[in-house]
């Protein structure tokens, strides 16, 4: 039987939704297939630009060729390309989490933890391995060109990429450009190593290591190579990360670390000694229960009129007491301070002659597994539904980031309830819970998508 020919891709299959970004020669749109309803990123290059600068066509053909040769989860996929209405179109994978630069800048200190940086480094090196198998250089690697989709990092924008052992054309973004490129010397794929080193420094320190008012001054600082890891007189980056970054940022490419040495660096080994033990569900409980209490305390009027308010204090405090036997000393210190405060809040209700007081006082001596599971679910549901009020307020005040973080808190709180049968798991037992991946999967989504996810989770739970 003769195979059917592939149906040509044309513009009629797509609805253009919004502009994602644009450069000197192209723009990228979010589009939707009108039939399948799937989302894509559509890169568009006007042929008039190519006529004016023929080298643009060489770059476009190089990008298409390299992307078609790749199939790696950490490199953005090219599904198809076509020419129509005097424009070149590249149908690409749409990444719903935006770019990594925006993610880092959304953090309070515009930095991420070393645990998160290790995840980033592992995924980027996996992507670069795929590029190197095709003997390709990216030539414009920076945080803004790393995209996030469902918690996975992907190398994007290969518009300057080239399939060659060496090259000499000066391309890229100055702050991330290797010294040999700025000096118009012949270079190899170690220029991407330099750019990756700049990115690691930036995400851990909140700024790039070298700056200048012009390219000449910037190059001078690169060659002097004074890399500072101090913040207010204190070193905030581990010795292992400092070692790796300094070796990646050696201005002489012959003295710069090799890619294979990066792949085998101690930081990327499974038994990395200095890395903290992966955060497990205990930390998620502690973080969200404290926030849970803080929100309830903000609404004192609710507590005065609703006996369930006392149950919230009691049940959550009891839950924290049960979990505390698996906490580290630092975690216990945080927990104990809150527990003392919450217990004091509960005991205040004696003055109201509250009929629940004696019951609560006695139940503090009960084993945690005897705490009423159904009651907790009811309180949790009440709190989550009340959360819609806070979210609405944040959005009305145009505090989208606060709204997003509160929805994430609600999702985490619901998930806390489900992990390890919730009430009876052993906190000393490693849960296998990957906090970093979980956190990235939530943080990379839009507020609207998070609200939909929360509604789905709360409906499934109750």
Secondary structure as GFF3:
##gff-version 3
##sequence-region A 1 462
A	DSSP	three_ten_helix	11	13	.	.	.	ID=ss1
A	DSSP	beta_strand	14	22	.	.	.	ID=ss2
A	DSSP	beta_strand	26	33	.	.	.	ID=ss3
A	DSSP	beta_strand	39	46	.	.	.	ID=ss4
A	DSSP	alpha_helix	47	52	.	.	.	ID=ss5
A	DSSP	alpha_helix	55	68	.	.	.	ID=ss6
A	DSSP	beta_strand	78	84	.	.	.	ID=ss7
A	DSSP	beta_strand	87	93	.	.	.	ID=ss8
A	DSSP	alpha_helix	100	105	.	.	.	ID=ss9
A	DSSP	alpha_helix	114	133	.	.	.	ID=ss10
A	DSSP	beta_strand	136	137	.	.	.	ID=ss11
A	DSSP	three_ten_helix	143	145	.	.	.	ID=ss12
A	DSSP	beta_strand	146	149	.	.	.	ID=ss13
A	DSSP	beta_strand	152	155	.	.	.	ID=ss14
A	DSSP	beta_strand	162	163	.	.	.	ID=ss15
A	DSSP	three_ten_helix	174	176	.	.	.	ID=ss16
A	DSSP	alpha_helix	179	182	.	.	.	ID=ss17
A	DSSP	alpha_helix	190	205	.	.	.	ID=ss18
A	DSSP	alpha_helix	215	224	.	.	.	ID=ss19
A	DSSP	beta_strand	230	231	.	.	.	ID=ss20
A	DSSP	beta_strand	234	235	.	.	.	ID=ss21
A	DSSP	alpha_helix	239	248	.	.	.	ID=ss22
A	DSSP	alpha_helix	259	263	.	.	.	ID=ss23
A	DSSP	three_ten_helix	266	268	.	.	.	ID=ss24
A	DSSP	alpha_helix	281	298	.	.	.	ID=ss25
A	DSSP	alpha_helix	300	305	.	.	.	ID=ss26
A	DSSP	alpha_helix	308	323	.	.	.	ID=ss27
A	DSSP	three_ten_helix	324	326	.	.	.	ID=ss28
A	DSSP	alpha_helix	329	347	.	.	.	ID=ss29
A	DSSP	three_ten_helix	348	352	.	.	.	ID=ss30
A	DSSP	alpha_helix	357	363	.	.	.	ID=ss31
A	DSSP	three_ten_helix	368	370	.	.	.	ID=ss32
A	DSSP	alpha_helix	373	396	.	.	.	ID=ss33
A	DSSP	alpha_helix	400	418	.	.	.	ID=ss34
A	DSSP	three_ten_helix	419	421	.	.	.	ID=ss35
A	DSSP	alpha_helix	435	443	.	.	.	ID=ss36
A	DSSP	alpha_helix	447	461	.	.	.	ID=ss37
###
